[in-house]
Amino acid sequence: MEKIKFGIIGLGFIANKFAETVNAMDSVELAAVADRDKDSAEAFGKRYDVPTDKCYASPEELVRDESVDVVYVAVPHVFHKDISLICLENGKGVLCEKPVAITAAEIKEMIAAAERNQVFFMEAMKTRFLPVNQKVKQWIDAGEIGEVRLLQADFGFKAPLDPESRLFNKELGGGALLDVGVYNLSYSTFILGNAPEFITANLYIGETGVDENVGINLAYPGGKQAQLYGAINLNTVRDATIVGTKGRITVPRFSNAETATLFKDGKEETFHLPFGITGFEYQIEEVVNCLNNGKLQSEIMSWEDSIKTMEILDSVRNDGNQSFYRK
């Protein structure tokens, strides 16, 4: 079977991780890259063995490259929709970094383009594809902790306050909700489903006008709850805990999990699986499987999951208490 050939648009930190992973895998090949100018594209390409003539100065040039099967979109998320649409309308599959869009309306427009052009599209929420988190889901589905009643997850880091950075610049889609809150929300929808009955939230808006931390509570049918916290101004533990009627599961560093522990009947069972490469390989493998089987979307990170998660994000942003501002 021929290798799936990836292109990358947007060549920042996360793209380096992705390129490193692709080059270490047998089923894929890094065929082309594109950035804002030819020099930066060539510098990136040199690091990852991409020929100079495959290093492009614009997305439009890359999507005209017939050797590219699928494009990894790694630009700041405020540009995800426009870049993804360029790819999709030109018949290229897309793996788009999280959050897949800024609003639910945007993701619906992207998915409509994928359907219209009959090309693959998936949000790059690598957390879902990690073997440890797949094991956690298996434990839950098998009833190992009984009926789930509570999920708690946090993801926070303390970033330097820079009004021009993508984290603190409102025009670049800055804020904790879109940058790290999406991990918590997607994990909740992965474990508890994507249809909470009630959503409450509090956002702390900092001096640049973006939410620097956010607390979210989701109430699901049957008494299930998710308590989620995200921040770009505070270092948190970054763990997840899932509590059921017969036991609980802890997942250290859930967004990048390599270990999970099941507590049940006074006993502990730990599942530990270090990444084969960087952790990106599992979502890349899913893309390869989908493309080889003619699928337009992944069952693990479906279009519906991306839409529903973004609708929750919209609700939090539009209806949450945002009245507390830094003076």
C-alpha positions as CSV (number, residue, x, y, z in Angstrom):
1,M,0.0,0.0,0.0
2,E,1.3,3.4,-1.0
3,K,2.2,5.9,1.7
4,I,-0.2,8.7,2.5
5,K,1.5,12.0,1.6
6,F,1.0,14.9,4.0
7,G,1.4,18.6,3.4
8,I,1.7,21.1,6.3
9,I,0.4,24.6,6.3
10,G,1.6,26.8,9.2
11,L,5.1,26.0,10.4
12,G,5.2,26.9,14.1
13,F,6.1,24.8,17.1
14,I,3.3,22.2,16.8
15,A,4.1,21.7,13.1
16,N,7.7,20.7,14.1
17,K,6.3,18.0,16.4
18,F,4.0,16.8,13.6
19,A,6.8,16.7,11.0
20,E,9.1,14.8,13.4
21,T,6.4,12.2,13.9
22,V,5.6,11.8,10.2
23,N,9.2,11.3,9.3
24,A,9.4,8.5,12.0
25,M,6.5,6.6,10.5
26,D,6.4,4.0,7.7
27,S,2.8,4.7,6.5
28,V,3.1,8.4,5.8
29,E,5.4,10.8,4.1
30,L,5.9,14.6,4.4
31,A,5.5,15.7,0.8
32,A,5.2,19.5,1.0
33,V,5.1,22.5,3.4
34,A,3.8,26.0,3.2
35,D,4.3,29.2,5.3
36,R,4.0,32.9,4.9
37,D,7.1,33.2,2.8
38,K,9.4,30.9,0.8
39,D,12.4,31.4,3.1
40,S,10.7,30.2,6.2
41,A,9.1,27.3,4.3
42,E,12.5,26.3,3.0
43,A,14.1,26.5,6.4
44,F,11.5,24.2,7.8
45,G,11.7,21.9,4.9
46,K,15.5,21.6,5.3
47,R,15.0,20.3,8.8
48,Y,12.6,17.5,7.7
49,D,14.0,16.6,4.3
50,V,11.4,18.3,2.2
51,P,12.7,19.2,-1.3
52,T,13.1,22.9,-1.9
53,D,10.6,22.9,-4.8
54,K,8.0,21.4,-2.4
55,C,8.4,24.3,0.1
56,Y,5.7,26.8,-0.8
57,A,5.1,30.5,0.1
58,S,1.3,30.2,0.3
59,P,-1.5,27.7,0.9
60,E,-2.8,28.2,-2.6
61,E,0.5,26.9,-4.0
62,L,0.6,23.8,-1.8
63,V,-3.0,22.7,-2.6
64,R,-2.1,22.7,-6.3
65,D,0.6,20.1,-5.6
66,E,-0.9,16.8,-6.9
67,S,1.3,14.7,-4.8
68,V,-0.3,15.8,-1.5
69,D,-3.2,13.6,-0.2
70,V,-4.0,15.4,3.0
71,V,-3.0,18.7,4.7
72,Y,-2.3,19.2,8.3
73,V,-3.5,22.8,9.1
74,A,-1.4,24.2,11.9
75,V,-2.0,27.9,11.6
76,P,-3.5,29.9,14.6
77,H,-7.0,28.8,15.1
78,V,-8.6,32.1,13.9
79,F,-7.4,31.1,10.4
80,H,-8.5,27.5,10.6
81,K,-11.7,27.9,8.6
82,D,-10.2,29.9,5.7
83,I,-7.2,27.7,5.3
84,S,-9.2,24.5,5.6
85,L,-11.7,25.7,3.0
86,I,-8.8,26.4,0.5
87,C,-7.7,22.8,1.0
88,L,-11.2,21.2,0.9
89,E,-12.3,23.1,-2.2
90,N,-9.2,21.9,-4.0
91,G,-9.8,18.3,-3.2
92,K,-7.3,17.9,-0.3
93,G,-8.2,16.0,2.8
94,V,-7.7,18.0,6.0
95,L,-6.5,17.3,9.5
96,C,-7.1,20.6,11.3
97,E,-5.5,21.5,14.7
98,K,-7.8,22.1,17.7
99,P,-9.9,24.0,18.2
100,V,-11.1,23.1,14.7
101,A,-12.8,26.6,14.4
102,I,-13.8,29.7,16.4
103,T,-17.5,29.0,16.3
104,A,-20.0,26.2,15.5
105,A,-21.1,28.1,12.4
106,E,-17.5,27.9,11.1
107,I,-17.1,24.2,11.6
108,K,-20.4,23.6,9.9
109,E,-19.2,25.5,6.9
110,M,-16.0,23.5,6.8
111,I,-17.9,20.2,7.1
112,A,-20.3,21.2,4.3
113,A,-17.2,21.8,2.1
114,A,-15.8,18.4,3.0
115,E,-19.2,16.7,2.1
116,R,-19.6,18.7,-1.1
117,N,-16.1,17.8,-2.3
118,Q,-16.2,14.3,-0.9
119,V,-12.9,14.7,0.9
120,F,-11.7,13.6,4.4
121,F,-11.9,16.1,7.3
122,M,-11.0,15.7,11.0
123,E,-10.2,17.8,14.0
124,A,-6.7,17.0,15.3
125,M,-7.7,16.3,18.9
126,K,-4.9,13.9,19.6
127,T,-6.0,13.3,23.2
128,R,-8.8,11.1,22.0
129,F,-6.5,8.8,20.1
130,L,-3.9,8.1,22.8
131,P,-3.9,4.4,23.7
132,V,-4.2,5.3,27.4
133,N,-7.4,7.3,26.9
134,Q,-8.8,4.6,24.6
135,K,-8.2,2.2,27.5
136,V,-10.0,4.5,29.9
137,K,-13.0,4.5,27.5
138,Q,-12.9,0.7,27.4
139,W,-12.9,0.5,31.2
140,I,-15.9,2.7,31.4
141,D,-17.8,1.0,28.6
142,A,-17.2,-2.3,30.3
143,G,-18.7,-1.1,33.5
144,E,-15.5,-1.3,35.5
145,I,-16.4,1.8,37.6
146,G,-20.2,1.3,37.4
147,E,-22.2,4.3,36.3
148,V,-20.1,7.4,35.8
149,R,-21.3,10.3,38.0
150,L,-18.4,12.8,37.9
151,L,-15.6,13.9,35.6
152,Q,-13.1,16.5,36.8
153,A,-10.4,17.8,34.5
154,D,-8.1,20.8,34.4
155,F,-5.6,22.2,32.0
156,G,-3.8,25.4,32.9
157,F,-0.4,26.9,32.3
158,K,1.1,30.3,33.2
159,A,2.0,32.2,30.0
160,P,3.8,35.5,30.0
161,L,1.4,38.4,29.4
162,D,2.1,39.5,25.9
163,P,-0.8,41.5,24.3
164,E,0.5,40.7,20.8
165,S,0.8,36.9,21.3
166,R,-1.9,34.6,20.0
167,L,-2.9,33.7,23.6
168,F,-3.7,37.2,24.7
169,N,-4.7,38.9,21.4
170,K,-8.4,38.9,21.0
171,E,-8.1,39.3,17.2
172,L,-6.1,36.1,17.0
173,G,-8.7,34.1,18.9
174,G,-6.8,34.3,22.2
175,G,-8.0,33.1,25.6
176,A,-8.0,30.0,27.8
177,L,-11.4,28.7,26.5
178,L,-10.2,28.1,22.9
179,D,-6.6,27.2,23.7
180,V,-6.9,24.8,26.6
181,G,-10.6,24.7,27.6
182,V,-11.3,22.8,24.4
183,Y,-9.2,19.9,25.7
184,N,-11.4,19.6,28.8
185,L,-14.6,19.9,26.9
186,S,-13.6,17.4,24.2
187,Y,-12.5,15.0,27.0
188,S,-15.9,15.4,28.6
189,T,-17.8,14.8,25.4
190,F,-15.5,11.8,24.8
191,I,-16.4,10.2,28.1
192,L,-19.9,11.5,28.9
193,G,-21.3,12.3,25.5
194,N,-21.9,15.5,23.7
195,A,-25.4,16.4,24.9
196,P,-25.3,18.0,28.4
197,E,-28.6,19.3,29.7
198,F,-27.3,22.3,31.4
199,I,-24.1,24.4,31.0
200,T,-22.8,27.0,33.5
201,A,-19.5,28.8,33.3
202,N,-17.5,31.7,34.7
203,L,-14.8,33.4,32.7
204,Y,-12.2,35.8,34.0
205,I,-11.5,38.5,31.4
206,G,-8.0,40.0,31.7
207,E,-6.7,43.4,30.7
208,T,-6.3,42.5,27.0
209,G,-9.9,41.4,26.7
210,V,-9.5,37.7,26.5
211,D,-10.6,35.1,29.1
212,E,-7.5,34.1,31.1
213,N,-9.2,31.4,33.0
214,V,-12.6,29.6,32.7
215,G,-14.6,27.3,34.9
216,I,-17.2,25.1,33.3
217,N,-19.9,22.8,34.8
218,L,-21.8,20.5,32.6
219,A,-24.9,18.6,33.8
220,Y,-25.8,15.4,31.9
221,P,-28.9,13.2,32.2
222,G,-29.0,10.8,35.1
223,G,-27.0,13.0,37.5
224,K,-23.7,12.9,35.6
225,Q,-21.5,16.0,35.9
226,A,-18.3,17.4,34.5
227,Q,-16.3,20.0,36.3
228,L,-13.8,21.6,34.0
229,Y,-11.1,24.3,34.4
230,G,-8.8,25.9,32.0
231,A,-6.2,28.8,32.3
232,I,-3.4,30.6,30.6
233,N,-2.4,32.5,33.7
234,L,-2.0,29.6,36.2
235,N,-0.1,26.3,36.3
236,T,-2.6,23.5,37.2
237,V,-2.1,19.8,37.7
238,R,-3.6,18.9,34.3
239,D,-5.1,15.6,35.5
240,A,-8.5,14.0,35.0
241,T,-10.5,12.0,37.5
242,I,-13.6,10.0,36.5
243,V,-15.8,8.7,39.4
244,G,-18.4,6.0,39.1
245,T,-20.7,4.1,41.4
246,K,-18.2,1.2,41.7
247,G,-14.8,2.9,41.4
248,R,-12.8,5.7,39.8
249,I,-10.1,6.3,37.2
250,T,-7.3,8.8,37.4
251,V,-5.5,10.0,34.4
252,P,-2.3,12.1,35.0
253,R,-1.8,14.7,32.3
254,F,-4.9,13.5,30.5
255,S,-4.3,15.6,27.4
256,N,-1.0,13.8,26.8
257,A,-1.7,10.7,28.8
258,E,0.7,7.8,29.1
259,T,-0.7,6.3,32.3
260,A,-4.1,5.7,33.9
261,T,-5.1,3.9,37.1
262,L,-8.3,2.1,37.9
263,F,-9.4,2.0,41.5
264,K,-12.0,-0.7,42.3
265,D,-12.8,-2.9,45.2
266,G,-9.8,-1.7,47.2
267,K,-7.4,-2.7,44.4
268,E,-5.5,-0.7,41.8
269,E,-4.8,-1.5,38.1
270,T,-2.5,0.7,36.2
271,F,-2.2,0.9,32.5
272,H,1.0,2.4,31.2
273,L,2.0,2.9,27.6
274,P,4.7,5.4,26.7
275,F,4.3,7.0,23.3
276,G,5.9,5.2,20.4
277,I,7.1,8.6,19.0
278,T,5.5,11.8,20.2
279,G,1.9,11.0,20.7
280,F,0.9,12.5,17.4
281,E,1.3,9.1,15.7
282,Y,-2.1,7.8,16.9
283,Q,-4.2,10.5,15.2
284,I,-2.0,10.2,12.1
285,E,-2.7,6.4,12.0
286,E,-6.4,7.2,12.2
287,V,-6.2,9.5,9.2
288,V,-4.3,6.8,7.3
289,N,-6.9,4.2,8.2
290,C,-9.8,6.5,7.2
291,L,-8.2,7.4,3.9
292,N,-7.3,3.8,3.0
293,N,-10.9,2.8,3.8
294,G,-12.6,5.6,1.9
295,K,-14.0,7.3,5.0
296,L,-14.7,11.0,5.0
297,Q,-14.7,11.2,8.8
298,S,-13.4,9.4,11.9
299,E,-15.7,7.6,14.2
300,I,-13.4,8.5,17.2
301,M,-13.4,12.2,16.4
302,S,-16.5,12.6,14.3
303,W,-17.9,15.7,12.6
304,E,-20.8,15.6,15.0
305,D,-18.4,15.6,18.0
306,S,-16.6,18.6,16.7
307,I,-19.8,20.5,16.1
308,K,-21.3,19.7,19.5
309,T,-18.1,20.6,21.3
310,M,-18.0,23.9,19.5
311,E,-21.6,24.6,20.3
312,I,-20.8,24.1,24.0
313,L,-17.8,26.5,23.6
314,D,-20.2,29.0,22.0
315,S,-22.6,28.6,24.9
316,V,-19.9,29.2,27.4
317,R,-18.6,32.2,25.7
318,N,-22.0,33.8,25.0
319,D,-23.8,32.9,28.3
320,G,-21.1,32.6,30.9
321,N,-20.6,35.1,33.6
322,Q,-17.9,37.5,32.2
323,S,-18.4,40.4,34.6
324,F,-15.2,40.2,36.5
325,Y,-12.4,42.3,34.8
326,R,-8.9,43.0,35.9
327,K,-8.4,46.7,37.0
